[in-house]
């Protein structure tokens, strides 16, 4: 199927749902610019969506604590990166 789409006054392009092959809500796409061509492909679904928001935040906090505990210096990541750039 070929269809002409037009950008709006902000330069945004809206792709009608009927062109997206029944993907449902919150489907993700990768858009790649190849010269003057835009290629739109369905993103592989590798995100970890398990648990509630609170459970995911607790896992992030636990990970941050483990990384902090394993650190061999009292410098922050920002300080270390700044030193690496010199």
N, CA, C and O atoms as CSV, one atom per row, in Angstrom:
chain,resi,resn,atom,element,x,y,z
A,1,UNK,N,N,0.841,-1.163,0.000
A,1,UNK,CA,C,0.000,0.000,0.000
A,1,UNK,C,C,0.891,1.232,0.000
A,1,UNK,O,O,1.832,1.314,0.789
A,2,UNK,N,N,0.614,2.167,-0.851
A,2,UNK,CA,C,1.338,3.426,-0.909
A,2,UNK,C,C,0.392,4.550,-0.522
A,2,UNK,O,O,-0.759,4.592,-0.956
A,3,UNK,N,N,0.893,5.451,0.296
A,3,UNK,CA,C,0.073,6.561,0.745
A,3,UNK,C,C,0.973,7.772,0.946
A,3,UNK,O,O,2.091,7.638,1.442
A,4,UNK,N,N,0.499,8.940,0.570
A,4,UNK,CA,C,1.262,10.169,0.768
A,4,UNK,C,C,0.856,10.775,2.102
A,4,UNK,O,O,-0.328,10.994,2.360
A,5,UNK,N,N,1.849,11.045,2.952
A,5,UNK,CA,C,1.624,11.694,4.238
A,5,UNK,C,C,2.258,13.068,4.191
A,5,UNK,O,O,3.255,13.271,3.497
A,6,UNK,N,N,1.692,14.009,4.920
A,6,UNK,CA,C,2.200,15.377,4.917
A,6,UNK,C,C,2.509,15.813,6.348
A,6,UNK,O,O,1.751,15.526,7.274
A,7,UNK,N,N,3.626,16.507,6.515
A,7,UNK,CA,C,3.979,17.011,7.838
A,7,UNK,C,C,3.051,18.158,8.220
A,7,UNK,O,O,2.506,18.851,7.361
A,8,UNK,N,N,2.881,18.344,9.537
A,8,UNK,CA,C,2.035,19.437,10.012
A,8,UNK,C,C,2.845,20.726,10.116
A,8,UNK,O,O,3.991,20.786,9.670
A,9,UNK,N,N,2.241,21.753,10.707
A,9,UNK,CA,C,2.901,23.068,10.791
A,9,UNK,C,C,4.156,23.048,11.660
A,9,UNK,O,O,4.957,23.980,11.600
A,10,UNK,N,N,4.341,22.001,12.469
A,10,UNK,CA,C,5.533,21.868,13.306
A,10,UNK,C,C,6.583,20.956,12.674
A,10,UNK,O,O,7.654,20.750,13.245
A,11,UNK,N,N,6.282,20.416,11.512
A,11,UNK,CA,C,7.203,19.500,10.857
A,11,UNK,C,C,7.055,18.062,11.309
A,11,UNK,O,O,7.875,17.213,10.961
A,12,UNK,N,N,6.017,17.780,12.080
A,12,UNK,CA,C,5.782,16.421,12.571
A,12,UNK,C,C,4.994,15.616,11.554
A,12,UNK,O,O,4.143,16.143,10.837
A,13,UNK,N,N,5.294,14.346,11.509
A,13,UNK,CA,C,4.614,13.436,10.604
A,13,UNK,C,C,3.786,12.461,11.424
A,13,UNK,O,O,4.316,11.803,12.320
A,14,UNK,N,N,2.508,12.357,11.136
A,14,UNK,CA,C,1.627,11.438,11.833
A,14,UNK,C,C,1.337,10.264,10.916
A,14,UNK,O,O,0.895,10.444,9.781
A,15,UNK,N,N,1.590,9.059,11.416
A,15,UNK,CA,C,1.320,7.846,10.643
A,15,UNK,C,C,-0.009,7.287,11.123
A,15,UNK,O,O,-0.139,6.934,12.295
A,16,UNK,N,N,-1.003,7.197,10.238
A,16,UNK,CA,C,-2.310,6.677,10.651
A,16,UNK,C,C,-2.218,5.238,11.160
A,16,UNK,O,O,-1.423,4.440,10.662
A,17,UNK,N,N,-3.038,4.923,12.153
A,17,UNK,CA,C,-3.010,3.602,12.789
A,17,UNK,C,C,-3.226,2.468,11.790
A,17,UNK,O,O,-2.643,1.396,11.945
A,18,UNK,N,N,-4.044,2.684,10.783
A,18,UNK,CA,C,-4.311,1.594,9.837
A,18,UNK,C,C,-3.077,1.209,9.014
A,18,UNK,O,O,-3.059,0.149,8.388
A,19,UNK,N,N,-2.053,2.057,9.010
A,19,UNK,CA,C,-0.814,1.716,8.301
A,19,UNK,C,C,0.173,0.949,9.181
A,19,UNK,O,O,1.212,0.497,8.700
A,20,UNK,N,N,-0.143,0.803,10.452
A,20,UNK,CA,C,0.805,0.189,11.380
A,20,UNK,C,C,0.498,-1.270,11.704
A,20,UNK,O,O,0.971,-1.786,12.716
A,21,UNK,N,N,-0.254,-1.915,10.896
A,21,UNK,CA,C,-0.465,-3.373,10.953
A,21,UNK,C,C,-0.939,-3.895,12.307
A,21,UNK,O,O,-0.357,-4.842,12.836
A,22,UNK,N,N,-1.953,-3.313,12.860
A,22,UNK,CA,C,-2.605,-3.801,14.080
A,22,UNK,C,C,-1.622,-4.073,15.210
A,22,UNK,O,O,-1.605,-5.171,15.766
A,23,UNK,N,N,-0.826,-3.110,15.543
A,23,UNK,CA,C,0.177,-3.310,16.586
A,23,UNK,C,C,-0.353,-3.070,17.988
A,23,UNK,O,O,0.255,-3.531,18.954
A,24,UNK,N,N,-1.446,-2.379,18.128
A,24,UNK,CA,C,-1.994,-2.093,19.450
A,24,UNK,C,C,-1.337,-0.889,20.087
A,24,UNK,O,O,-0.459,-0.249,19.508
A,25,UNK,N,N,-1.784,-0.600,21.293
A,25,UNK,CA,C,-1.283,0.569,22.006
A,25,UNK,C,C,0.163,0.383,22.454
A,25,UNK,O,O,0.585,-0.729,22.771
A,26,UNK,N,N,0.898,1.452,22.477
A,26,UNK,CA,C,2.266,1.532,22.993
A,26,UNK,C,C,3.281,0.698,22.207
A,26,UNK,O,O,4.326,0.332,22.744
A,27,UNK,N,N,2.987,0.401,20.959
A,27,UNK,CA,C,3.971,-0.289,20.122
A,27,UNK,C,C,5.122,0.675,19.844
A,27,UNK,O,O,4.914,1.882,19.717
A,28,UNK,N,N,6.318,0.142,19.754
A,28,UNK,CA,C,7.504,0.969,19.532
A,28,UNK,C,C,8.062,0.713,18.140
A,28,UNK,O,O,8.010,-0.403,17.623
A,29,UNK,N,N,8.605,1.787,17.541
A,29,UNK,CA,C,9.159,1.716,16.205
A,29,UNK,C,C,10.523,2.372,16.172
A,29,UNK,O,O,10.796,3.315,16.915
A,30,UNK,N,N,11.369,1.865,15.306
A,30,UNK,CA,C,12.667,2.464,15.055
A,30,UNK,C,C,12.562,3.183,13.717
A,30,UNK,O,O,12.162,2.593,12.713
A,31,UNK,N,N,12.925,4.469,13.712
A,31,UNK,CA,C,12.891,5.257,12.485
A,31,UNK,C,C,14.327,5.573,12.118
A,31,UNK,O,O,15.068,6.150,12.913
A,32,UNK,N,N,14.714,5.194,10.917
A,32,UNK,CA,C,16.077,5.406,10.454
A,32,UNK,C,C,16.048,6.284,9.216
A,32,UNK,O,O,15.275,6.040,8.290
A,33,UNK,N,N,16.898,7.315,9.203
A,33,UNK,CA,C,16.979,8.187,8.040
A,33,UNK,C,C,18.069,7.679,7.118
A,33,UNK,O,O,19.227,7.546,7.514
A,34,UNK,N,N,17.687,7.399,5.891
A,34,UNK,CA,C,18.618,6.916,4.864
A,34,UNK,C,C,18.580,7.909,3.716
A,34,UNK,O,O,17.818,7.743,2.764
A,35,UNK,N,N,19.412,8.948,3.811
A,35,UNK,CA,C,19.348,10.021,2.813
A,35,UNK,C,C,18.030,10.753,2.940
A,35,UNK,O,O,17.703,11.259,4.014
A,36,UNK,N,N,17.262,10.819,1.851
A,36,UNK,CA,C,15.949,11.461,1.868
A,36,UNK,C,C,14.843,10.503,2.278
A,36,UNK,O,O,13.677,10.895,2.331
A,37,UNK,N,N,15.185,9.259,2.570
A,37,UNK,CA,C,14.195,8.229,2.875
A,37,UNK,C,C,14.140,7.975,4.390
A,37,UNK,O,O,15.174,7.899,5.054
A,38,UNK,N,N,12.931,7.845,4.918
A,38,UNK,CA,C,12.744,7.415,6.299
A,38,UNK,C,C,12.269,5.973,6.275
A,38,UNK,O,O,11.306,5.641,5.585
A,39,UNK,N,N,12.939,5.129,7.019
A,39,UNK,CA,C,12.545,3.727,7.117
A,39,UNK,C,C,11.986,3.495,8.508
A,39,UNK,O,O,12.635,3.813,9.505
A,40,UNK,N,N,10.779,2.941,8.580
A,40,UNK,CA,C,10.107,2.703,9.854
A,40,UNK,C,C,9.960,1.193,10.043
A,40,UNK,O,O,9.345,0.509,9.225
A,41,UNK,N,N,10.541,0.681,11.147
A,41,UNK,CA,C,10.463,-0.742,11.455
A,41,UNK,C,C,9.987,-0.930,12.885
A,41,UNK,O,O,10.277,-0.104,13.750
A,42,UNK,N,N,9.272,-1.992,13.138
A,42,UNK,CA,C,8.827,-2.315,14.489
A,42,UNK,C,C,10.052,-2.623,15.333
A,42,UNK,O,O,10.923,-3.384,14.912
A,43,UNK,N,N,10.125,-2.042,16.510
A,43,UNK,CA,C,11.258,-2.281,17.410
A,43,UNK,C,C,11.097,-3.641,18.062
A,43,UNK,O,O,9.986,-4.061,18.383
A,44,UNK,N,N,12.217,-4.325,18.254
A,44,UNK,CA,C,12.138,-5.584,18.989
A,44,UNK,C,C,11.787,-5.241,20.424
A,44,UNK,O,O,12.269,-4.243,20.960
A,45,UNK,N,N,10.977,-6.032,21.031
A,45,UNK,CA,C,10.476,-5.729,22.367
A,45,UNK,C,C,11.358,-6.364,23.408
A,45,UNK,O,O,11.072,-7.461,23.887
A,46,UNK,N,N,12.456,-5.670,23.772
A,46,UNK,CA,C,13.397,-6.219,24.734
A,46,UNK,C,C,13.340,-5.505,26.078
A,46,UNK,O,O,14.132,-5.811,26.969
A,47,UNK,N,N,12.426,-4.567,26.239
A,47,UNK,CA,C,12.328,-3.850,27.504
A,47,UNK,C,C,11.829,-4.775,28.606
A,47,UNK,O,O,11.054,-5.700,28.360
A,48,UNK,N,N,12.278,-4.514,29.797
A,48,UNK,CA,C,11.808,-5.273,30.956
A,48,UNK,C,C,10.608,-4.539,31.538
A,48,UNK,O,O,10.773,-3.535,32.230
A,49,UNK,N,N,9.423,-5.022,31.269
A,49,UNK,CA,C,8.200,-4.386,31.725
A,49,UNK,C,C,7.591,-5.129,32.907
A,49,UNK,O,O,6.415,-4.943,33.216
A,50,UNK,N,N,8.380,-5.966,33.567
A,50,UNK,CA,C,7.812,-6.771,34.648
A,50,UNK,C,C,7.698,-5.951,35.913
A,50,UNK,O,O,8.565,-5.133,36.220
A,51,UNK,N,N,6.629,-6.174,36.639
A,51,UNK,CA,C,6.433,-5.518,37.921
A,51,UNK,C,C,5.808,-4.140,37.796
A,51,UNK,O,O,5.654,-3.588,36.706
A,52,UNK,N,N,5.461,-3.618,38.944
A,52,UNK,CA,C,4.887,-2.277,39.007
A,52,UNK,C,C,6.001,-1.244,38.908
A,52,UNK,O,O,7.183,-1.584,38.946
A,53,UNK,N,N,5.617,0.000,38.784
A,53,UNK,CA,C,6.611,1.081,38.736
A,53,UNK,C,C,7.463,1.067,40.009
A,53,UNK,O,O,8.684,1.213,39.951
A,54,UNK,N,N,6.811,0.891,41.145
A,54,UNK,CA,C,7.537,0.852,42.413
A,54,UNK,C,C,8.555,-0.281,42.474
A,54,UNK,O,O,9.669,-0.097,42.966
A,55,UNK,N,N,8.168,-1.455,41.970
A,55,UNK,CA,C,9.093,-2.597,41.954
A,55,UNK,C,C,10.277,-2.323,41.047
A,55,UNK,O,O,11.409,-2.662,41.391
A,56,UNK,N,N,10.035,-1.711,39.886
A,56,UNK,CA,C,11.140,-1.380,38.975
A,56,UNK,C,C,12.071,-0.350,39.605
A,56,UNK,O,O,13.289,-0.440,39.452
A,57,UNK,N,N,11.500,0.639,40.322
A,57,UNK,CA,C,12.329,1.650,40.982
A,57,UNK,C,C,13.179,1.012,42.083
A,57,UNK,O,O,14.345,1.373,42.247
A,58,UNK,N,N,12.607,0.068,42.839
A,58,UNK,CA,C,13.371,-0.618,43.872
A,58,UNK,C,C,14.533,-1.408,43.260
A,58,UNK,O,O,15.626,-1.442,43.825
A,59,UNK,N,N,14.297,-2.045,42.106
A,59,UNK,CA,C,15.390,-2.784,41.441
A,59,UNK,C,C,16.499,-1.829,41.017
A,59,UNK,O,O,17.679,-2.153,41.153
A,60,UNK,N,N,16.127,-0.635,40.496
A,60,UNK,CA,C,17.131,0.357,40.111
A,60,UNK,C,C,17.919,0.818,41.331
A,60,UNK,O,O,19.142,0.946,41.268
A,61,UNK,N,N,17.227,1.069,42.439
A,61,UNK,CA,C,17.908,1.509,43.657
A,61,UNK,C,C,18.832,0.426,44.192
A,61,UNK,O,O,19.936,0.726,44.647
A,62,UNK,N,N,18.400,-0.823,44.144
A,62,UNK,CA,C,19.260,-1.937,44.579
A,62,UNK,C,C,20.499,-2.027,43.710
A,62,UNK,O,O,21.600,-2.247,44.216
A,63,UNK,N,N,20.331,-1.860,42.411
A,63,UNK,CA,C,21.470,-1.895,41.500
A,63,UNK,C,C,22.432,-0.756,41.807
A,63,UNK,O,O,23.646,-0.960,41.828
A,64,UNK,N,N,21.905,0.434,42.042
A,64,UNK,CA,C,22.757,1.583,42.362
A,64,UNK,C,C,23.560,1.331,43.636
A,64,UNK,O,O,24.736,1.684,43.711
A,65,UNK,N,N,22.929,0.725,44.629
A,65,UNK,CA,C,23.629,0.420,45.882
A,65,UNK,C,C,24.733,-0.608,45.663
A,65,UNK,O,O,25.815,-0.490,46.237
A,66,UNK,N,N,24.464,-1.617,44.834
A,66,UNK,CA,C,25.497,-2.634,44.559
A,66,UNK,C,C,26.674,-2.023,43.826
A,66,UNK,O,O,27.826,-2.353,44.108
A,67,UNK,N,N,26.389,-1.128,42.882
A,67,UNK,CA,C,27.476,-0.472,42.142
A,67,UNK,C,C,28.294,0.400,43.079
A,67,UNK,O,O,29.523,0.402,43.022
A,68,UNK,N,N,27.603,1.147,43.949
A,68,UNK,CA,C,28.293,2.006,44.918
A,68,UNK,C,C,29.160,1.177,45.860
A,68,UNK,O,O,30.290,1.562,46.163
A,69,UNK,N,N,28.639,0.040,46.326
A,69,UNK,CA,C,29.381,-0.812,47.251
A,69,UNK,C,C,30.616,-1.415,46.583
A,69,UNK,O,O,31.616,-1.668,47.254
A,70,UNK,N,N,30.558,-1.644,45.286
A,70,UNK,CA,C,31.668,-2.259,44.570
A,70,UNK,C,C,32.720,-1.237,44.138
A,70,UNK,O,O,33.782,-1.612,43.641
A,71,UNK,N,N,32.435,0.027,44.321
A,71,UNK,CA,C,33.343,1.081,43.882
A,71,UNK,C,C,34.644,1.037,44.680
A,71,UNK,O,O,34.634,0.808,45.890
A,72,UNK,N,N,35.766,1.260,43.988
A,72,UNK,CA,C,37.067,1.247,44.646
A,72,UNK,C,C,37.573,2.659,44.926
A,72,UNK,O,O,38.715,2.841,45.348
A,73,UNK,N,N,36.736,3.643,44.694
A,73,UNK,CA,C,37.111,5.031,44.924
A,73,UNK,C,C,35.931,5.782,45.521
A,73,UNK,O,O,34.782,5.354,45.411
A,74,UNK,N,N,36.234,6.909,46.155
A,74,UNK,CA,C,35.151,7.720,46.698
A,74,UNK,C,C,34.710,8.799,45.715
A,74,UNK,O,O,33.880,9.645,46.048
A,75,UNK,N,N,35.265,8.769,44.504
A,75,UNK,CA,C,34.888,9.746,43.485
A,75,UNK,C,C,33.571,9.340,42.832
A,75,UNK,O,O,33.238,8.158,42.747
A,76,UNK,N,N,32.829,10.349,42.373
A,76,UNK,CA,C,31.580,10.074,41.664
A,76,UNK,C,C,31.889,9.683,40.226
A,76,UNK,O,O,32.997,9.898,39.734
A,77,UNK,N,N,30.910,9.115,39.571
A,77,UNK,CA,C,31.067,8.740,38.162
A,77,UNK,C,C,31.381,9.961,37.319
A,77,UNK,O,O,32.164,9.872,36.373
A,78,UNK,N,N,30.782,11.104,37.646
A,78,UNK,CA,C,31.033,12.340,36.891
A,78,UNK,C,C,32.488,12.745,37.025
A,78,UNK,O,O,33.116,13.134,36.040
A,79,UNK,N,N,33.033,12.658,38.233
A,79,UNK,CA,C,34.452,13.016,38.440
A,79,UNK,C,C,35.370,12.084,37.664
A,79,UNK,O,O,36.344,12.530,37.057
A,80,UNK,N,N,35.067,10.802,37.682
A,80,UNK,CA,C,35.895,9.822,36.966
A,80,UNK,C,C,35.863,10.090,35.469
A,80,UNK,O,O,36.905,10.077,34.814
A,81,UNK,N,N,34.664,10.335,34.920
A,81,UNK,CA,C,34.550,10.622,33.490
A,81,UNK,C,C,35.280,11.910,33.129
A,81,UNK,O,O,35.917,11.982,32.078
A,82,UNK,N,N,35.197,12.925,33.983
A,82,UNK,CA,C,35.891,14.184,33.723
A,82,UNK,C,C,37.394,13.963,33.645
A,82,UNK,O,O,38.067,14.525,32.782
A,83,UNK,N,N,37.915,13.144,34.549
A,83,UNK,CA,C,39.350,12.849,34.542
A,83,UNK,C,C,39.747,12.072,33.294
A,83,UNK,O,O,40.838,12.272,32.760
A,84,UNK,N,N,38.875,11.193,32.830
A,84,UNK,CA,C,39.187,10.391,31.643
A,84,UNK,C,C,39.253,11.267,30.396
A,84,UNK,O,O,39.985,10.942,29.461
A,85,UNK,N,N,38.524,12.343,30.362
A,85,UNK,CA,C,38.490,13.226,29.189
A,85,UNK,C,C,39.722,14.125,29.100
A,85,UNK,O,O,39.989,14.701,28.045
A,86,UNK,N,N,40.465,14.248,30.180
A,86,UNK,CA,C,41.646,15.138,30.173
A,86,UNK,C,C,42.780,14.540,29.416
A,86,UNK,O,O,43.844,15.151,29.311
